[in-house]
Amino acid sequence: MKNIWKIITTTILTTMILAGCGASGNAEPEPETTAEETEAAEETAEAPAAAQENASGELAPDPTNLTYLAEFQIKDILGEGKEYALYAPKGGQIVEDRFFYFEDHGVTFTASAFPGGSLENLQKYLEEEVSMMVEIWEEDPECSDVAMGELMEKGNDRYVILTTEDKDYWGSSCQRTKLYYMSVRDGGVGVFWEMEVRENVQDEETSPLVGEVARCYGLDLSEFAMEDGTWAEQSAQHETEIQDVYEPREGEPVLEKAEGYQYLGRLTLTFDEEEGITGPVLVPMGNSTSASEKRVSTTIHGVSVRAGVDYTYKDFQAKAQEEADKDLENCSDPEKGNKNVRITDVMPMQGEEQGVFYVLEYEEQDYRSEEYHERADITFMIHVEGTYFANYSISLMSVDYDGATNNLIRELERAYGLDLSEWYAEEVQ
């Protein structure tokens, strides 16, 4: 919190100093243009946009064929209130006409504009901002290997890149890279923008977005590349391991580790307390396990397992068929957006005299993207006593498979006499 206030205080003071330096009023008059200079300017105008300089020496961006960036207008409210064009990520917002903010895909992009009066004053402000960020990172125990690149010049524009190694939630090292850019405009106004990328929250859109910033502004942003895979491998390993950490929730029944199994635990469900009808169920144990006297569920490694108490006064086979018909109708609802929905017949379970199952398969759209992924829901019912039966569901969601998925599926096969090999993770089939 102290560091945050340090940034705010220093920024306000520095901005006030710069604003008092005369902004546009101190701008030197432009010299008269000779015929030779006019001809040279016409030749320059024919060059690629990223290599052009405007009247104030600013290297103009290349705004062609933009996918991730768009033009925004940002206002210099401390000077004459003029608006200045800024190319920044789509989806960002201009706050009160004076501050741009964007955060997505592991990228944070901010910008503001104010008068400085001279290139010297504007560059001084940039250097102070960079130095403050270096100090903050160096004081942060989570950061290491803080490095500041060379202050680069592009006409009257200036930019510098900072890097550090940070720690993610698991304590794994991850890269943070930050670019400070000062764009000098007419009248001594500076448009300052910053772009930071964090390795631990980047996604498939990060690299092309950064690449478009590099092309648009004519920059070498190779230091933003985070492709060695070390952090990704460590993160995937942590994500896999943490799923298996079982900590019973307060007040809930506790699963006991099932002998001979790595993932499965045993819980006794109560079907009829007065009659003393109970029965054991086997389900995976993990950090998402939720249990009561009549049901238990867990989702780990792309596999969701639920088991609960149920009853029927109908023929057991007829009850199963009724459930299968309902599942098919629900899954086929156009509002669900599923594709290629198909279901098997209700079939007897191997090794269970009064056990039946059916399989519902379909392609489900990932909520995180527009892609479709295979999914299989295996529902089975095992008679316990009288009108009671245990109702189980195993959902195999390929989009969330990981390195432990197949071992877990094999344990479920062994526990319930099912053949689920058709839905193993592809890489180890």
LUMMARDO-400533 format. One record per residue (C-alpha): residue number from 0; residue in one letter; x, y, z. Coordinates in steps of 0.1 Angstrom, whole numbers, plus 2048, in hexadecimal, padded with zeros to 3 digits. Layout:
# residues N
n NUM, res A, X X, Y Y, Z Z
...
END
This chain:
# residues 429
n 0, res M, X 800, Y 800, Z 800
n 1, res K, X 81D, Y 818, Z 808
n 2, res N, X 82B, Y 812, Z 7E5
n 3, res I, X 80A, Y 81A, Z 7D5
n 4, res W, X 807, Y 83B, Z 7E7
n 5, res K, X 82B, Y 842, Z 7DE
n 6, res I, X 822, Y 83F, Z 7B9
n 7, res I, X 803, Y 854, Z 7BC
n 8, res T, X 814, Y 870, Z 7CF
n 9, res T, X 833, Y 872, Z 7B9
n 10, res T, X 81E, Y 871, Z 799
n 11, res I, X 808, Y 88E, Z 7A5
n 12, res L, X 826, Y 8A3, Z 7B0
n 13, res T, X 839, Y 89D, Z 790
n 14, res T, X 81A, Y 8A4, Z 77B
n 15, res M, X 815, Y 8C5, Z 78D
n 16, res I, X 839, Y 8CF, Z 787
n 17, res L, X 837, Y 8C6, Z 762
n 18, res A, X 817, Y 8D8, Z 75E
n 19, res G, X 827, Y 8F7, Z 76D
n 20, res C, X 843, Y 8F6, Z 753
n 21, res G, X 82E, Y 908, Z 739
n 22, res A, X 81F, Y 8EB, Z 725
n 23, res S, X 816, Y 8F7, Z 702
n 24, res G, X 81E, Y 91B, Z 70B
n 25, res N, X 843, Y 914, Z 70B
n 26, res A, X 843, Y 902, Z 6E9
n 27, res E, X 85C, Y 911, Z 6D1
n 28, res P, X 84D, Y 920, Z 6B1
n 29, res E, X 852, Y 909, Z 692
n 30, res P, X 86C, Y 916, Z 679
n 31, res E, X 861, Y 91E, Z 656
n 32, res T, X 863, Y 901, Z 63E
n 33, res T, X 879, Y 903, Z 620
n 34, res A, X 871, Y 8F3, Z 5FE
n 35, res E, X 88B, Y 8D9, Z 604
n 36, res E, X 87C, Y 8D0, Z 626
n 37, res T, X 85A, Y 8CE, Z 616
n 38, res E, X 866, Y 8B6, Z 5FC
n 39, res A, X 877, Y 8A0, Z 617
n 40, res A, X 857, Y 8A0, Z 62C
n 41, res E, X 844, Y 893, Z 60E
n 42, res E, X 85C, Y 877, Z 609
n 43, res T, X 85A, Y 86E, Z 62E
n 44, res A, X 834, Y 86C, Z 62C
n 45, res E, X 837, Y 850, Z 613
n 46, res A, X 84B, Y 83B, Z 62C
n 47, res P, X 83A, Y 820, Z 642
n 48, res A, X 825, Y 82F, Z 65D
n 49, res A, X 83A, Y 820, Z 679
n 50, res A, X 859, Y 832, Z 66C
n 51, res Q, X 849, Y 855, Z 668
n 52, res E, X 84F, Y 872, Z 680
n 53, res N, X 834, Y 88D, Z 685
n 54, res A, X 83C, Y 8B1, Z 689
n 55, res S, X 846, Y 8AE, Z 6AD
n 56, res G, X 85E, Y 891, Z 6A7
n 57, res E, X 846, Y 876, Z 6B2
n 58, res L, X 849, Y 855, Z 69F
n 59, res A, X 826, Y 84F, Z 693
n 60, res P, X 817, Y 82C, Z 699
n 61, res D, X 80C, Y 814, Z 67E
n 62, res P, X 7E6, Y 811, Z 683
n 63, res T, X 7E0, Y 7FA, Z 665
n 64, res N, X 7D0, Y 7D8, Z 668
n 65, res L, X 7CA, Y 7DA, Z 68E
n 66, res T, X 7BA, Y 7BC, Z 69F
n 67, res Y, X 7C2, Y 7C3, Z 6C4
n 68, res L, X 7C7, Y 7E9, Z 6C4
n 69, res A, X 7B0, Y 806, Z 6BD
n 70, res E, X 7B3, Y 82C, Z 6BD
n 71, res F, X 7A9, Y 83E, Z 6DD
n 72, res Q, X 7A8, Y 863, Z 6E4
n 73, res I, X 7B8, Y 86E, Z 705
n 74, res K, X 7B5, Y 891, Z 713
n 75, res D, X 7D0, Y 8A7, Z 722
n 76, res I, X 7BB, Y 8B5, Z 73E
n 77, res L, X 7D9, Y 8C7, Z 74F
n 78, res G, X 7E1, Y 8DB, Z 731
n 79, res E, X 7CA, Y 8E8, Z 715
n 80, res G, X 7B3, Y 8CA, Z 717
n 81, res K, X 7BB, Y 8BE, Z 6F4
n 82, res E, X 7B6, Y 89A, Z 6EA
n 83, res Y, X 7D2, Y 884, Z 6DD
n 84, res A, X 7CF, Y 864, Z 6CA
n 85, res L, X 7DC, Y 844, Z 6DB
n 86, res Y, X 7DD, Y 821, Z 6CD
n 87, res A, X 7D5, Y 809, Z 6E9
n 88, res P, X 7C4, Y 7E7, Z 6EF
n 89, res K, X 7A0, Y 7E4, Z 6E5
n 90, res G, X 789, Y 7DF, Z 703
n 91, res G, X 79B, Y 7FA, Z 717
n 92, res Q, X 78A, Y 818, Z 725
n 93, res I, X 790, Y 83D, Z 726
n 94, res V, X 788, Y 849, Z 74A
n 95, res E, X 77D, Y 86D, Z 74D
n 96, res D, X 78C, Y 874, Z 72B
n 97, res R, X 7AF, Y 874, Z 73A
n 98, res F, X 7BA, Y 851, Z 744
n 99, res F, X 7BA, Y 831, Z 72F
n 100, res Y, X 7B8, Y 80F, Z 740
n 101, res F, X 7B9, Y 7EC, Z 732
n 102, res E, X 7BF, Y 7CA, Z 743
n 103, res D, X 7BA, Y 7A8, Z 733
n 104, res H, X 7CE, Y 78B, Z 726
n 105, res G, X 7E9, Y 791, Z 740
n 106, res V, X 7EE, Y 7B4, Z 731
n 107, res T, X 7E9, Y 7D5, Z 744
n 108, res F, X 7EA, Y 7F5, Z 72E
n 109, res T, X 7E6, Y 818, Z 73C
n 110, res A, X 7EA, Y 83A, Z 72E
n 111, res S, X 7E6, Y 85F, Z 736
n 112, res A, X 7F1, Y 881, Z 727
n 113, res F, X 7FD, Y 8A1, Z 736
n 114, res P, X 813, Y 8BF, Z 72C
n 115, res G, X 838, Y 8BF, Z 734
n 116, res G, X 843, Y 8DE, Z 721
n 117, res S, X 863, Y 8CE, Z 715
n 118, res L, X 872, Y 8AD, Z 70B
n 119, res E, X 88A, Y 8B0, Z 728
n 120, res N, X 86D, Y 8B3, Z 742
n 121, res L, X 859, Y 897, Z 732
n 122, res Q, X 877, Y 880, Z 732
n 123, res K, X 87F, Y 888, Z 756
n 124, res Y, X 85C, Y 87E, Z 760
n 125, res L, X 860, Y 85D, Z 74C
n 126, res E, X 881, Y 855, Z 75E
n 127, res E, X 872, Y 85C, Z 780
n 128, res E, X 854, Y 845, Z 779
n 129, res V, X 86C, Y 829, Z 76E
n 130, res S, X 883, Y 82E, Z 78B
n 131, res M, X 866, Y 82C, Z 7A3
n 132, res M, X 85A, Y 80B, Z 794
n 133, res V, X 87D, Y 7FC, Z 796
n 134, res E, X 87E, Y 806, Z 7BB
n 135, res I, X 85C, Y 7F7, Z 7C2
n 136, res W, X 866, Y 7D6, Z 7B1
n 137, res E, X 888, Y 7D5, Z 7C4
n 138, res E, X 876, Y 7DA, Z 7E5
n 139, res D, X 85D, Y 7BF, Z 7DD
n 140, res P, X 868, Y 79D, Z 7ED
n 141, res E, X 855, Y 78B, Z 7D2
n 142, res C, X 869, Y 79B, Z 7B6
n 143, res S, X 88D, Y 793, Z 7AB
n 144, res D, X 8A5, Y 79A, Z 78F
n 145, res V, X 897, Y 7BD, Z 789
n 146, res A, X 8A6, Y 7CB, Z 769
n 147, res M, X 8A1, Y 7EC, Z 757
n 148, res G, X 8A9, Y 7EE, Z 732
n 149, res E, X 8B9, Y 80B, Z 720
n 150, res L, X 8A5, Y 82B, Z 71A
n 151, res M, X 89C, Y 829, Z 6F5
n 152, res E, X 896, Y 846, Z 6DE
n 153, res K, X 87D, Y 848, Z 6C1
n 154, res G, X 87F, Y 86C, Z 6B4
n 155, res N, X 873, Y 880, Z 6D3
n 156, res D, X 862, Y 861, Z 6E1
n 157, res R, X 872, Y 84D, Z 6FD
n 158, res Y, X 86C, Y 82A, Z 70B
n 159, res V, X 87C, Y 811, Z 723
n 160, res I, X 875, Y 7ED, Z 72C
n 161, res L, X 876, Y 7DE, Z 74F
n 162, res T, X 877, Y 7BA, Z 759
n 163, res T, X 875, Y 7A6, Z 779
n 164, res E, X 86E, Y 783, Z 785
n 165, res D, X 84F, Y 782, Z 79C
n 166, res K, X 83E, Y 766, Z 7AF
n 167, res D, X 81C, Y 757, Z 7A6
n 168, res Y, X 802, Y 749, Z 7BF
n 169, res W, X 816, Y 729, Z 7C2
n 170, res G, X 837, Y 73A, Z 7C7
n 171, res S, X 844, Y 732, Z 7A4
n 172, res S, X 859, Y 74C, Z 792
n 173, res C, X 848, Y 75E, Z 776
n 174, res Q, X 852, Y 77B, Z 760
n 175, res R, X 845, Y 79E, Z 761
n 176, res T, X 84E, Y 7B7, Z 746
n 177, res K, X 845, Y 7DB, Z 744
n 178, res L, X 848, Y 7F5, Z 729
n 179, res Y, X 848, Y 81B, Z 730
n 180, res Y, X 842, Y 830, Z 711
n 181, res M, X 842, Y 856, Z 70E
n 182, res S, X 833, Y 864, Z 6EE
n 183, res V, X 83A, Y 889, Z 6E9
n 184, res R, X 81F, Y 89D, Z 6D7
n 185, res D, X 81B, Y 8C1, Z 6CB
n 186, res G, X 81C, Y 8DC, Z 6E5
n 187, res G, X 833, Y 8C8, Z 6FD
n 188, res V, X 818, Y 8B0, Z 707
n 189, res G, X 822, Y 88C, Z 710
n 190, res V, X 80C, Y 86E, Z 70C
n 191, res F, X 81A, Y 854, Z 724
n 192, res W, X 810, Y 830, Z 722
n 193, res E, X 81A, Y 811, Z 734
n 194, res M, X 816, Y 7EC, Z 72B
n 195, res E, X 81D, Y 7D0, Z 743
n 196, res V, X 81A, Y 7AA, Z 73C
n 197, res R, X 81A, Y 790, Z 757
n 198, res E, X 823, Y 76D, Z 74D
n 199, res N, X 80D, Y 75C, Z 766
n 200, res V, X 7ED, Y 76B, Z 758
n 201, res Q, X 7F4, Y 76C, Z 733
n 202, res D, X 7E0, Y 758, Z 71A
n 203, res E, X 7DF, Y 750, Z 6F5
n 204, res E, X 7D6, Y 775, Z 6ED
n 205, res T, X 7F3, Y 784, Z 6FF
n 206, res S, X 80F, Y 77F, Z 6E6
n 207, res P, X 7FB, Y 78B, Z 6C7
n 208, res L, X 7F0, Y 7AA, Z 6DB
n 209, res V, X 813, Y 7B3, Z 6E5
n 210, res G, X 81F, Y 7AC, Z 6C2
n 211, res E, X 805, Y 7C5, Z 6B4
n 212, res V, X 811, Y 7DF, Z 6CC
n 213, res A, X 835, Y 7D9, Z 6C0
n 214, res R, X 82B, Y 7DC, Z 69C
n 215, res C, X 814, Y 7FA, Z 6A1
n 216, res Y, X 82E, Y 80E, Z 6B4
n 217, res G, X 84D, Y 801, Z 6A2
n 218, res L, X 85C, Y 7F1, Z 6C1
n 219, res D, X 871, Y 7D3, Z 6C9
n 220, res L, X 85E, Y 7C2, Z 6E5
n 221, res S, X 871, Y 7A1, Z 6E4
n 222, res E, X 877, Y 7A4, Z 709
n 223, res F, X 851, Y 79E, Z 70E
n 224, res A, X 854, Y 77A, Z 700
n 225, res M, X 84D, Y 761, Z 71B
n 226, res E, X 850, Y 740, Z 709
n 227, res D, X 869, Y 72B, Z 71B
n 228, res G, X 84D, Y 717, Z 72B
n 229, res T, X 85C, Y 714, Z 74D
n 230, res W, X 841, Y 727, Z 760
n 231, res A, X 825, Y 716, Z 74C
n 232, res E, X 832, Y 6F4, Z 755
n 233, res Q, X 836, Y 6FD, Z 77A
n 234, res S, X 813, Y 70C, Z 77B
n 235, res A, X 803, Y 6EE, Z 76A
n 236, res Q, X 814, Y 6D7, Z 783
n 237, res H, X 808, Y 6EC, Z 7A1
n 238, res E, X 7E4, Y 6ED, Z 792
n 239, res T, X 7E5, Y 6C8, Z 78F
n 240, res E, X 7F2, Y 6C1, Z 7B2
n 241, res I, X 7DC, Y 6D9, Z 7C4
n 242, res Q, X 7BD, Y 6C8, Z 7B7
n 243, res D, X 7C6, Y 6A9, Z 7CB
n 244, res V, X 7C9, Y 6BB, Z 7ED
n 245, res Y, X 7AB, Y 6AF, Z 801
n 246, res E, X 7A1, Y 6C4, Z 81F
n 247, res P, X 77F, Y 6BB, Z 82D
n 248, res R, X 768, Y 6D9, Z 831
n 249, res E, X 75C, Y 6E1, Z 854
n 250, res G, X 73D, Y 6CE, Z 85D
n 251, res E, X 73E, Y 6B6, Z 83F
n 252, res P, X 743, Y 690, Z 840
n 253, res V, X 768, Y 686, Z 83B
n 254, res L, X 772, Y 66F, Z 81F
n 255, res E, X 78B, Y 653, Z 827
n 256, res K, X 7A6, Y 64A, Z 810
n 257, res A, X 79C, Y 62B, Z 7FC
n 258, res E, X 7B6, Y 610, Z 7FF
n 259, res G, X 7C7, Y 608, Z 7DE
n 260, res Y, X 7BE, Y 629, Z 7CE
n 261, res Q, X 7D2, Y 649, Z 7C9
n 262, res Y, X 7B5, Y 660, Z 7C3
n 263, res L, X 795, Y 650, Z 7D1
n 264, res G, X 786, Y 654, Z 7F3
n 265, res R, X 76A, Y 641, Z 804
n 266, res L, X 74B, Y 650, Z 813
n 267, res T, X 72C, Y 63F, Z 822
n 268, res L, X 70C, Y 64F, Z 817
n 269, res T, X 6EC, Y 64C, Z 82B
n 270, res F, X 6CE, Y 640, Z 816
n 271, res D, X 6B5, Y 63C, Z 832
n 272, res E, X 6BF, Y 646, Z 855
n 273, res E, X 6A1, Y 636, Z 866
n 274, res E, X 6A6, Y 615, Z 854
n 275, res G, X 6CC, Y 617, Z 858
n 276, res I, X 6D1, Y 613, Z 832
n 277, res T, X 6F4, Y 620, Z 829
n 278, res G, X 70D, Y 619, Z 80D
n 279, res P, X 731, Y 622, Z 805
n 280, res V, X 73A, Y 636, Z 7E6
n 281, res L, X 75C, Y 63D, Z 7D6
n 282, res V, X 764, Y 65F, Z 7C8
n 283, res P, X 785, Y 673, Z 7C2
n 284, res M, X 792, Y 687, Z 7E0
n 285, res G, X 79D, Y 6AB, Z 7D8
n 286, res N, X 79B, Y 6D0, Z 7E0
n 287, res S, X 779, Y 6D2, Z 7D0
n 288, res T, X 76A, Y 6B5, Z 7E4
n 289, res S, X 748, Y 6BD, Z 7F3
n 290, res A, X 735, Y 6A4, Z 808
n 291, res S, X 716, Y 69E, Z 81D
n 292, res E, X 704, Y 67F, Z 82B
n 293, res K, X 6F2, Y 67A, Z 80A
n 294, res R, X 709, Y 686, Z 7EF
n 295, res V, X 72D, Y 68D, Z 7E6
n 296, res S, X 73E, Y 69D, Z 7C8
n 297, res T, X 761, Y 6A6, Z 7BC
n 298, res T, X 770, Y 6B5, Z 79C
n 299, res I, X 795, Y 6AF, Z 795
n 300, res H, X 7AB, Y 6AA, Z 776
n 301, res G, X 78F, Y 6B0, Z 75E
n 302, res V, X 779, Y 695, Z 76F
n 303, res S, X 75A, Y 69D, Z 783
n 304, res V, X 74B, Y 682, Z 799
n 305, res R, X 72A, Y 684, Z 7AC
n 306, res A, X 719, Y 669, Z 7C1
n 307, res G, X 6F8, Y 66D, Z 7D4
n 308, res V, X 6DB, Y 65C, Z 7E4
n 309, res D, X 6BC, Y 656, Z 7CE
n 310, res Y, X 69D, Y 640, Z 7CE
n 311, res T, X 682, Y 634, Z 7B6
n 312, res Y, X 661, Y 622, Z 7B9
n 313, res K, X 663, Y 61A, Z 793
n 314, res D, X 675, Y 5FE, Z 782
n 315, res F, X 69A, Y 605, Z 786
n 316, res Q, X 6A1, Y 602, Z 760
n 317, res A, X 683, Y 619, Z 758
n 318, res K, X 691, Y 633, Z 771
n 319, res A, X 6B3, Y 632, Z 760
n 320, res Q, X 6A3, Y 636, Z 73E
n 321, res E, X 68E, Y 654, Z 74A
n 322, res E, X 6AE, Y 665, Z 757
n 323, res A, X 6C0, Y 65E, Z 736
n 324, res D, X 6A4, Y 66E, Z 722
n 325, res K, X 6A4, Y 68D, Z 738
n 326, res D, X 6CA, Y 691, Z 735
n 327, res L, X 6C8, Y 68E, Z 70F
n 328, res E, X 6AC, Y 6A7, Z 70C
n 329, res N, X 6BE, Y 6C0, Z 723
n 330, res C, X 6E0, Y 6BC, Z 712
n 331, res S, X 6D0, Y 6C0, Z 6F0
n 332, res D, X 6BF, Y 6E1, Z 6F9
n 333, res P, X 6CA, Y 6FB, Z 6DF
n 334, res E, X 6D0, Y 714, Z 6FA
n 335, res K, X 6EB, Y 6FD, Z 708
n 336, res G, X 6FF, Y 701, Z 6E8
n 337, res N, X 70C, Y 6DD, Z 6E9
n 338, res K, X 715, Y 6CB, Z 6C8
n 339, res N, X 714, Y 6A7, Z 6BD
n 340, res V, X 6FF, Y 69B, Z 6DB
n 341, res R, X 6FB, Y 675, Z 6DC
n 342, res I, X 6F2, Y 65B, Z 6F7
n 343, res T, X 6F5, Y 636, Z 6FC
n 344, res D, X 6DB, Y 61D, Z 706
n 345, res V, X 6D7, Y 616, Z 72B
n 346, res M, X 6EE, Y 5F8, Z 731
n 347, res P, X 6F5, Y 5E0, Z 74E
n 348, res M, X 715, Y 5E7, Z 762
n 349, res Q, X 730, Y 5CD, Z 763
n 350, res G, X 731, Y 5BC, Z 786
n 351, res E, X 712, Y 5CE, Z 793
n 352, res E, X 6F3, Y 5B8, Z 793
n 353, res Q, X 6DC, Y 5D6, Z 796
n 354, res G, X 6F1, Y 5F1, Z 787
n 355, res V, X 6EB, Y 603, Z 765
n 356, res F, X 6FC, Y 61F, Z 753
n 357, res Y, X 6FA, Y 635, Z 734
n 358, res V, X 712, Y 64D, Z 723
n 359, res L, X 70A, Y 670, Z 716
n 360, res E, X 724, Y 67E, Z 6FE
n 361, res Y, X 725, Y 6A1, Z 6EF
n 362, res E, X 73B, Y 6BE, Z 6E6
n 363, res E, X 739, Y 6DB, Z 6FF
n 364, res Q, X 744, Y 6FE, Z 6FA
n 365, res D, X 75F, Y 70A, Z 711
n 366, res Y, X 754, Y 728, Z 726
n 367, res R, X 777, Y 737, Z 723
n 368, res S, X 777, Y 737, Z 6FD
n 369, res E, X 761, Y 72E, Z 6DF
n 370, res E, X 771, Y 70C, Z 6DA
n 371, res Y, X 75E, Y 6EB, Z 6DE
n 372, res H, X 76C, Y 6CE, Z 6F1
n 373, res E, X 761, Y 6AA, Z 6F5
n 374, res R, X 74F, Y 6A0, Z 715
n 375, res A, X 740, Y 67F, Z 721
n 376, res D, X 727, Y 67C, Z 73E
n 377, res I, X 725, Y 658, Z 74C
n 378, res T, X 707, Y 653, Z 762
n 379, res F, X 702, Y 633, Z 775
n 380, res M, X 6EA, Y 627, Z 790
n 381, res I, X 6F1, Y 60A, Z 7A9
n 382, res H, X 6D5, Y 5FC, Z 7BD
n 383, res V, X 6DB, Y 5FC, Z 7E3
n 384, res E, X 6BC, Y 5EF, Z 7F5
n 385, res G, X 696, Y 5F1, Z 7F0
n 386, res T, X 68E, Y 611, Z 7DC
n 387, res Y, X 6B0, Y 620, Z 7E2
n 388, res F, X 6CD, Y 623, Z 7C9
n 389, res A, X 6ED, Y 636, Z 7C6
n 390, res N, X 6ED, Y 64F, Z 7A9
n 391, res Y, X 710, Y 656, Z 79B
n 392, res S, X 71C, Y 66D, Z 77F
n 393, res I, X 73F, Y 66F, Z 770
n 394, res S, X 745, Y 68C, Z 759
n 395, res L, X 765, Y 68B, Z 744
n 396, res M, X 76D, Y 6AE, Z 737
n 397, res S, X 78A, Y 6AD, Z 71F
n 398, res V, X 790, Y 6D2, Z 720
n 399, res D, X 79C, Y 6CF, Z 744
n 400, res Y, X 7B1, Y 6AF, Z 740
n 401, res D, X 7D4, Y 6AF, Z 74E
n 402, res G, X 7F0, Y 697, Z 755
n 403, res A, X 7DE, Y 685, Z 771
n 404, res T, X 7BD, Y 680, Z 75F
n 405, res N, X 7C3, Y 65D, Z 751
n 406, res N, X 7CE, Y 64E, Z 771
n 407, res L, X 7AF, Y 65B, Z 782
n 408, res I, X 798, Y 64D, Z 767
n 409, res R, X 7A9, Y 62B, Z 76A
n 410, res E, X 7A2, Y 62B, Z 790
n 411, res L, X 77D, Y 633, Z 789
n 412, res E, X 77C, Y 617, Z 76F
n 413, res R, X 789, Y 5FF, Z 789
n 414, res A, X 772, Y 60B, Z 7A5
n 415, res Y, X 752, Y 608, Z 790
n 416, res G, X 759, Y 5EF, Z 775
n 417, res L, X 757, Y 607, Z 759
n 418, res D, X 76B, Y 60A, Z 739
n 419, res L, X 773, Y 62F, Z 734
n 420, res S, X 792, Y 62A, Z 71E
n 421, res E, X 780, Y 63B, Z 701
n 422, res W, X 782, Y 65C, Z 714
n 423, res Y, X 7A7, Y 65B, Z 720
n 424, res A, X 7BB, Y 67A, Z 71B
n 425, res E, X 7C9, Y 678, Z 6F7
n 426, res E, X 7EE, Y 67D, Z 6FF
n 427, res V, X 7F1, Y 65C, Z 711
n 428, res Q, X 7D8, Y 647, Z 6FE
END
